[in-house]
Amino acid sequence: MKLLPRQKVYIFLATAVLLLHLVVAAFAKPSFHLTMYGDTVPCVLLLIAFLATRDNFRGATGILALFWKLVAGALLLLLVSQAYWIYFDWRRLDSVPSPVLGDCLFILAHISILFALAIRPHAASAGRDLRIRRLDFILLTLWWFSLYGYSCLPWQMVRQEFSHYNPNYYQLILTQQLVIIASLAVLSLRNAPPWRGFYLRFLAAFVFLAAGNLLVSTAIDDGKYYAGSYYDTTFFLALYMFSFIPILGSSLQPREDRKPNRELLQSVWTARFAMLAILSLPVIALVGLYEKNLPTDVAVFRLRLVFGAMLLLGGAVYGKLYLLARELSNLVRLTRESIENLNSVQQQVAHSEKLVALGRLAAGAAHEISNPLTAIFGYSELLTDIPSLSPEDRANAQLIQQEVHRSQAAVNSLRNSLRQNPSPTLPPIDKKLSS
């Protein structure tokens, strides 16, 4: 594939940054400067990937533009999340900062990727009506953050025990990444090139991303991790691959779905997942009550969070039901108006058919009347040519000719009227019927 000059620059810069990391990791020893450098490398790689992705949604339209904007938004969130770790490690010199903000942005970036894949950018019919599905996406977003709040926040806001917070957080991130990997695997199997190659590249990047996060988490638990080391290499390699994904952007175009109503089925499944996610929260809370050796303050925090999340999610569900009810009411109104317009059109068609039949009858009558009138006129002329005809009879014969002329004029007028308007024109149909 021929690369644009700007794309070559992006790939060259990303390659140089990755190679520089390998050299530094091989010779540098753990230090504060190495930590700052290790926190800066992913920011540079993500900035390059974001710039490469931004070029795609600038020239794209429709569902592709929305897809690339979501991907670019995810990369930007990852960039801000990684930039937060520079601040986090700098603040650790004199205080104990909280990792919550950076972790929340990291989770939100993965949610943005999930939404980008859920709109199915490869399908021409995708994204035609996202008004209701947006609420499902909001519900799923709240659900992911509810899981984060339930499993991780108590160990940061109540107990401040990083040894419990860190494993739970990486388990949640790994779950998100496995969901994304499974989605990309399904999409790559269901699509043909070039979409298959695109999804496979995306899949490889997230496989390295999941492996890198798992490696870092294990190293932190074992006390061996330090920023800028080879423990970061797998994670950096995943970010490096994000710079290659936008290269296929110019060759990607939506295609028609082989299976009819695929978009409707997709929206139904999205709504089902959203409802299942909401119903899972009480189940998770009940399971958590029976967890052994769970501190009381952590259990109370979790119960309060679940109740608050259920209230918030219930409000979102109410908003969705309100929009669905309004949409249904609008569809009922349009259906009623369509039926009324259809009845009006049927009446107009029946009236038009009657007029057409009447016009044919009039045309036939005019023809049948014209023939006898011609005969009468001819015989009256013969009468006027008889020499022995009395003046009074001759006057009567001429009077007959005059009346025949008047009758023929009326018949000709009727013929001309039928020729100018052979069939009545129906009035225009209401536009609401066609909609």
C-alpha positions as CSV (number, residue, x, y, z in Angstrom):
1,M,0.0,0.0,0.0
2,K,1.3,3.4,-0.9
3,L,1.8,5.7,2.1
4,L,1.2,9.4,2.1
5,P,4.2,11.6,3.1
6,R,2.5,12.6,6.3
7,Q,1.9,8.9,7.2
8,K,5.5,8.1,6.5
9,V,6.5,10.8,9.0
10,Y,4.2,9.4,11.6
11,I,5.5,5.9,11.3
12,F,9.1,7.1,11.3
13,L,8.6,9.1,14.5
14,A,6.8,6.2,16.2
15,T,9.5,3.8,15.2
16,A,12.2,6.1,16.4
17,V,10.5,6.5,19.8
18,L,10.1,2.8,20.2
19,L,13.7,2.1,19.3
20,L,14.9,4.8,21.7
21,H,12.9,3.2,24.5
22,L,14.6,-0.2,23.8
23,V,18.0,1.4,24.0
24,V,17.3,3.3,27.2
25,A,15.7,0.3,28.9
26,A,18.8,-1.7,28.1
27,F,21.3,0.7,29.8
28,A,19.4,2.9,32.2
29,K,19.0,2.1,35.8
30,P,15.9,2.7,37.9
31,S,15.7,6.4,38.8
32,F,13.3,9.3,39.0
33,H,14.5,10.5,35.6
34,L,13.9,7.1,34.0
35,T,10.4,7.1,35.5
36,M,9.6,10.5,34.0
37,Y,11.0,9.2,30.7
38,G,9.0,6.0,30.9
39,D,5.8,8.1,31.5
40,T,6.6,10.3,28.5
41,V,7.1,7.6,25.9
42,P,3.4,6.4,25.8
43,C,2.3,10.0,25.6
44,V,4.4,10.6,22.5
45,L,3.3,7.4,20.9
46,L,-0.4,8.2,21.6
47,L,0.0,11.7,20.2
48,I,1.4,10.3,17.0
49,A,-1.5,7.8,16.7
50,F,-4.0,10.5,17.5
51,L,-2.6,12.8,14.7
52,A,-2.7,9.9,12.2
53,T,-6.3,9.0,13.1
54,R,-7.4,12.6,12.9
55,D,-6.5,12.8,9.3
56,N,-9.0,10.0,8.6
57,F,-12.1,11.5,10.1
58,R,-11.4,14.8,8.5
59,G,-11.9,13.3,5.0
60,A,-14.6,10.7,6.0
61,T,-18.3,11.2,5.9
62,G,-21.3,9.5,7.5
63,I,-20.7,6.5,9.8
64,L,-17.0,6.4,9.0
65,A,-16.5,9.9,10.3
66,L,-18.3,9.0,13.5
67,F,-16.2,5.8,13.8
68,W,-12.8,7.7,13.4
69,K,-13.9,10.4,15.8
70,L,-14.7,7.8,18.5
71,V,-11.3,6.1,17.9
72,A,-9.5,9.5,18.0
73,G,-11.4,10.3,21.1
74,A,-10.3,7.0,22.7
75,L,-6.6,7.8,21.8
76,L,-7.0,11.3,23.2
77,L,-8.4,9.9,26.5
78,L,-5.5,7.4,26.6
79,L,-3.1,10.3,26.0
80,V,-4.5,12.3,28.9
81,S,-4.6,9.2,31.1
82,Q,-0.9,8.5,30.5
83,A,-0.1,12.2,30.9
84,Y,-1.7,12.0,34.3
85,W,0.9,9.4,35.4
86,I,3.6,12.0,34.8
87,Y,1.9,14.2,37.4
88,F,1.2,11.1,39.6
89,D,4.9,10.0,39.8
90,W,6.0,13.6,40.3
91,R,3.6,14.1,43.2
92,R,4.7,10.9,44.8
93,L,8.0,12.6,45.8
94,D,6.2,14.5,48.6
95,S,2.6,13.0,48.9
96,V,0.4,10.1,48.1
97,P,-1.6,11.0,45.0
98,S,-4.7,9.2,43.9
99,P,-4.7,7.2,40.7
100,V,-8.5,7.4,40.2
101,L,-8.5,10.2,37.6
102,G,-6.0,8.5,35.3
103,D,-7.7,5.1,35.7
104,C,-11.1,6.5,35.0
105,L,-9.9,8.1,31.7
106,F,-8.2,4.8,30.8
107,I,-11.5,2.9,31.3
108,L,-13.5,5.6,29.4
109,A,-11.0,5.2,26.4
110,H,-11.8,1.5,26.2
111,I,-15.6,2.2,26.4
112,S,-15.1,4.6,23.4
113,I,-13.5,1.8,21.4
114,L,-16.3,-0.5,22.3
115,F,-18.8,2.0,21.0
116,A,-16.8,2.6,17.9
117,L,-17.0,-1.2,17.1
118,A,-20.7,-1.4,18.1
119,I,-21.8,1.0,15.4
120,R,-20.3,-1.4,12.8
121,P,-18.6,1.1,10.5
122,H,-18.2,-1.6,7.7
123,A,-22.0,-1.6,7.1
124,A,-23.7,1.0,4.9
125,S,-26.9,0.6,7.0
126,A,-25.2,1.2,10.3
127,G,-25.8,4.2,12.4
128,R,-28.9,5.4,10.6
129,D,-30.8,5.9,13.8
130,L,-28.6,6.2,16.9
131,R,-31.0,8.3,19.0
132,I,-32.1,5.3,21.1
133,R,-28.9,3.4,21.0
134,R,-27.0,6.4,22.5
135,L,-29.0,5.8,25.7
136,D,-27.9,2.2,25.7
137,F,-24.3,3.3,25.3
138,I,-24.8,5.7,28.2
139,L,-26.2,2.8,30.3
140,L,-23.3,0.6,29.5
141,T,-20.8,3.4,30.3
142,L,-22.5,3.9,33.7
143,W,-22.4,0.1,34.2
144,W,-18.6,-0.1,33.6
145,F,-18.0,2.8,36.0
146,S,-20.2,1.1,38.5
147,L,-18.1,-2.0,38.3
148,Y,-15.0,0.2,38.8
149,G,-16.5,1.9,41.8
150,Y,-17.6,-1.4,43.3
151,S,-14.4,-3.3,42.9
152,C,-11.7,-0.6,43.1
153,L,-12.8,2.6,44.7
154,P,-13.3,1.2,48.3
155,W,-9.6,0.3,48.4
156,Q,-8.7,3.8,47.5
157,M,-11.3,6.1,49.1
158,V,-12.0,4.1,52.3
159,R,-9.0,1.9,53.0
160,Q,-6.3,3.4,50.7
161,E,-4.8,-0.1,50.3
162,F,-3.0,-0.1,46.9
163,S,-2.4,-3.9,47.2
164,H,-6.1,-4.5,46.9
165,Y,-6.9,-1.6,44.5
166,N,-4.3,-2.5,41.8
167,P,-5.3,-6.2,41.1
168,N,-9.0,-5.3,41.0
169,Y,-8.4,-2.5,38.6
170,Y,-6.2,-4.6,36.2
171,Q,-8.8,-7.3,36.3
172,L,-11.5,-4.8,35.2
173,I,-9.2,-3.5,32.5
174,L,-8.4,-7.0,31.3
175,T,-12.1,-7.8,31.1
176,Q,-12.7,-4.7,28.9
177,Q,-9.8,-5.7,26.7
178,L,-11.0,-9.3,26.4
179,V,-14.4,-8.0,25.3
180,I,-12.8,-5.8,22.7
181,I,-10.6,-8.6,21.5
182,A,-13.6,-11.0,21.2
183,S,-15.6,-8.3,19.3
184,L,-12.7,-7.7,16.9
185,A,-12.3,-11.4,16.3
186,V,-16.0,-11.7,15.3
187,L,-15.8,-8.7,13.1
188,S,-12.7,-9.9,11.3
189,L,-14.3,-13.3,10.6
190,R,-17.5,-11.8,9.3
191,N,-15.9,-9.3,6.9
192,A,-13.9,-9.5,3.7
193,P,-10.8,-7.4,2.9
194,P,-9.9,-4.6,3.4
195,W,-12.1,-4.6,6.5
196,R,-10.7,-7.9,7.6
197,G,-7.1,-6.7,7.5
198,F,-8.2,-3.5,9.4
199,Y,-9.9,-5.5,12.2
200,L,-7.0,-7.9,12.4
201,R,-4.6,-5.0,13.0
202,F,-6.8,-3.6,15.6
203,L,-7.1,-7.1,17.2
204,A,-3.3,-7.5,17.3
205,A,-2.9,-4.1,18.9
206,F,-5.3,-5.0,21.7
207,V,-3.8,-8.4,22.2
208,F,-0.4,-6.6,22.9
209,L,-2.2,-4.0,25.0
210,A,-3.9,-6.7,27.2
211,A,-0.6,-8.6,27.5
212,G,1.3,-5.5,28.4
213,N,-1.2,-4.5,31.1
214,L,-1.1,-8.0,32.5
215,L,2.7,-8.0,32.5
216,V,2.9,-4.7,34.3
217,S,0.3,-5.7,36.9
218,T,2.2,-8.9,37.6
219,A,5.5,-7.0,37.9
220,I,3.9,-4.5,40.3
221,D,2.5,-7.3,42.5
222,D,6.0,-8.9,42.6
223,G,7.7,-5.6,43.4
224,K,9.8,-5.7,40.2
225,Y,8.3,-3.0,38.1
226,Y,9.7,0.4,37.4
227,A,8.7,2.8,34.6
228,G,10.8,2.8,31.5
229,S,12.0,-0.8,31.8
230,Y,11.3,-3.7,29.5
231,Y,8.2,-4.4,31.4
232,D,6.7,-1.5,29.5
233,T,7.8,-2.7,26.1
234,T,4.8,-4.8,25.3
235,F,2.5,-2.0,26.3
236,F,4.5,0.5,24.2
237,L,4.4,-1.9,21.2
238,A,0.6,-1.9,21.3
239,L,0.6,1.9,21.3
240,Y,3.1,1.8,18.4
241,M,0.7,-0.4,16.4
242,F,-2.0,2.2,16.9
243,S,0.0,4.4,14.5
244,F,-0.3,1.8,11.7
245,I,-4.1,1.2,12.1
246,P,-5.2,4.5,10.4
247,I,-3.1,3.7,7.2
248,L,-6.0,1.6,5.9
249,G,-8.5,4.4,6.4
250,S,-8.5,5.6,2.8
251,S,-9.4,2.2,1.5
252,L,-12.3,1.5,3.9
253,Q,-15.8,2.1,2.6
254,P,-19.1,0.8,4.1
255,R,-20.8,-2.1,2.3
256,E,-24.3,-3.4,2.2
257,D,-25.1,-6.1,4.8
258,R,-25.6,-9.6,3.4
259,K,-28.2,-10.3,6.1
260,P,-31.3,-8.1,6.0
261,N,-32.3,-6.1,9.1
262,R,-28.8,-6.6,10.6
263,E,-28.9,-3.1,12.0
264,L,-32.2,-3.7,13.7
265,L,-30.9,-6.9,15.3
266,Q,-27.8,-5.1,16.4
267,S,-29.8,-2.4,18.2
268,V,-32.0,-5.1,19.9
269,W,-28.9,-6.9,21.2
270,T,-27.4,-3.6,22.4
271,A,-30.6,-2.9,24.4
272,R,-30.5,-6.4,25.8
273,F,-26.9,-6.1,26.9
274,A,-27.7,-2.8,28.6
275,M,-30.7,-4.3,30.5
276,L,-28.6,-7.3,31.5
277,A,-25.9,-5.0,32.8
278,I,-28.3,-3.1,35.0
279,L,-29.8,-6.3,36.4
280,S,-26.3,-7.6,37.1
281,L,-25.6,-4.9,39.7
282,P,-27.9,-6.3,42.5
283,V,-26.6,-9.8,41.8
284,I,-23.0,-8.5,42.2
285,A,-24.0,-6.7,45.4
286,L,-25.5,-9.8,46.9
287,V,-22.5,-11.9,46.0
288,G,-20.2,-9.3,47.6
289,L,-22.1,-9.6,50.9
290,Y,-20.9,-13.2,51.3
291,E,-17.2,-12.4,50.5
292,K,-15.0,-13.6,53.4
293,N,-12.9,-11.2,55.4
294,L,-14.4,-8.2,53.8
295,P,-14.1,-5.1,56.0
296,T,-17.4,-3.6,57.1
297,D,-16.7,-0.1,55.8
298,V,-15.9,-1.5,52.4
299,A,-19.1,-3.5,52.3
300,V,-21.1,-0.4,53.3
301,F,-19.4,1.6,50.6
302,R,-20.2,-1.0,48.0
303,L,-23.9,-1.2,49.0
304,R,-24.2,2.6,48.9
305,L,-22.5,2.7,45.5
306,V,-24.8,0.0,44.1
307,F,-27.9,1.8,45.4
308,G,-26.7,5.0,43.9
309,A,-25.8,3.4,40.6
310,M,-29.2,1.7,40.5
311,L,-30.9,5.0,41.0
312,L,-28.8,6.7,38.3
313,L,-29.3,3.8,35.9
314,G,-33.0,3.7,36.7
315,G,-33.3,7.4,35.7
316,A,-31.5,6.7,32.5
317,V,-33.9,3.8,31.8
318,Y,-36.8,6.0,32.5
319,G,-35.5,8.5,30.0
320,K,-35.1,5.8,27.4
321,L,-38.7,4.6,28.0
322,Y,-39.9,8.2,27.7
323,L,-38.2,8.6,24.4
324,L,-39.5,5.2,23.2
325,A,-43.1,6.2,24.2
326,R,-42.8,9.5,22.4
327,E,-41.4,7.8,19.4
328,L,-44.3,5.2,19.5
329,S,-46.8,8.0,19.8
330,N,-45.3,9.8,16.9
331,L,-45.5,6.6,14.8
332,V,-49.1,6.0,15.8
333,R,-50.0,9.6,14.7
334,L,-48.2,9.2,11.4
335,T,-50.0,5.8,10.8
336,R,-53.3,7.4,11.5
337,E,-52.6,10.3,9.2
338,S,-51.4,7.8,6.5
339,I,-54.7,5.8,6.9
340,E,-56.7,9.0,6.5
341,N,-54.7,10.1,3.5
342,L,-55.1,6.6,2.0
343,N,-58.9,6.7,2.5
344,S,-58.9,10.1,0.8
345,V,-56.9,8.8,-2.1
346,Q,-59.3,5.8,-2.5
347,Q,-62.3,8.2,-2.6
348,Q,-60.5,10.3,-5.2
349,V,-59.7,7.2,-7.3
350,A,-63.3,6.0,-7.1
351,H,-64.6,9.5,-8.1
352,S,-62.1,9.6,-10.9
353,E,-63.2,6.2,-12.2
354,K,-66.8,7.4,-12.2
355,L,-65.8,10.5,-14.1
356,V,-63.9,8.4,-16.6
357,A,-66.9,6.1,-17.1
358,L,-69.1,9.1,-17.5
359,G,-66.8,10.6,-20.0
360,R,-66.8,7.4,-22.1
361,L,-70.6,7.3,-21.9
362,A,-70.8,10.9,-23.0
363,A,-68.3,10.3,-25.9
364,G,-70.4,7.3,-27.0
365,A,-73.6,9.3,-26.7
366,A,-72.2,12.1,-28.8
367,H,-71.2,9.7,-31.5
368,E,-74.6,8.1,-31.5
369,I,-76.4,11.4,-31.6
370,S,-74.2,12.8,-34.3
371,N,-75.1,10.2,-36.9
372,P,-79.0,10.7,-36.7
373,L,-78.5,14.5,-36.8
374,T,-76.4,14.1,-40.0
375,A,-79.2,12.0,-41.6
376,I,-81.9,14.5,-40.5
377,F,-79.9,17.4,-41.9
378,G,-79.4,15.6,-45.2
379,Y,-83.1,14.8,-45.6
380,S,-84.1,18.4,-44.7
381,E,-81.8,19.6,-47.5
382,L,-83.5,17.2,-49.9
383,L,-86.9,18.6,-48.8
384,T,-85.8,22.1,-49.6
385,D,-84.8,21.0,-53.1
386,I,-88.3,19.8,-54.0
387,P,-89.9,22.4,-56.4
388,S,-93.5,21.6,-55.5
389,L,-92.8,22.2,-51.8
390,S,-95.0,24.9,-50.3
391,P,-93.4,28.0,-48.8
392,E,-94.5,27.0,-45.3
393,D,-93.1,23.5,-45.6
394,R,-89.8,25.0,-47.0
395,A,-89.6,27.3,-44.0
396,N,-90.2,24.3,-41.7
397,A,-87.4,22.4,-43.5
398,Q,-85.0,25.3,-43.0
399,L,-86.0,25.5,-39.4
400,I,-85.1,21.8,-39.0
401,Q,-81.7,22.5,-40.5
402,Q,-81.1,25.3,-38.0
403,E,-82.0,23.1,-35.1
404,V,-79.7,20.4,-36.4
405,H,-76.8,22.9,-36.6
406,R,-77.4,23.9,-33.0
407,S,-77.5,20.2,-31.9
408,Q,-74.3,19.4,-33.8
409,A,-72.6,22.5,-32.2
410,A,-73.5,21.1,-28.8
411,V,-72.2,17.7,-29.7
412,N,-68.9,19.1,-31.1
413,S,-68.5,21.2,-27.9
414,L,-68.9,18.0,-25.8
415,R,-66.3,16.2,-28.0
416,N,-63.8,19.0,-27.7
417,S,-64.2,19.1,-24.0
418,L,-63.6,15.3,-23.7
419,R,-60.5,15.6,-26.0
420,Q,-59.0,18.4,-23.9
421,N,-59.6,16.5,-20.6
422,P,-59.4,12.8,-21.4
423,S,-59.2,11.8,-17.7
424,P,-59.5,13.8,-14.5
425,T,-56.3,14.6,-12.7
426,L,-56.0,13.5,-9.1
427,P,-55.1,16.1,-6.5
428,P,-51.6,15.8,-5.0
429,I,-51.2,13.2,-2.2
430,D,-50.2,14.4,1.2
431,K,-46.5,14.1,1.8
432,K,-47.0,12.5,5.1
433,L,-48.4,9.5,3.4
434,S,-45.1,8.9,1.5
435,S,-43.1,9.3,4.7
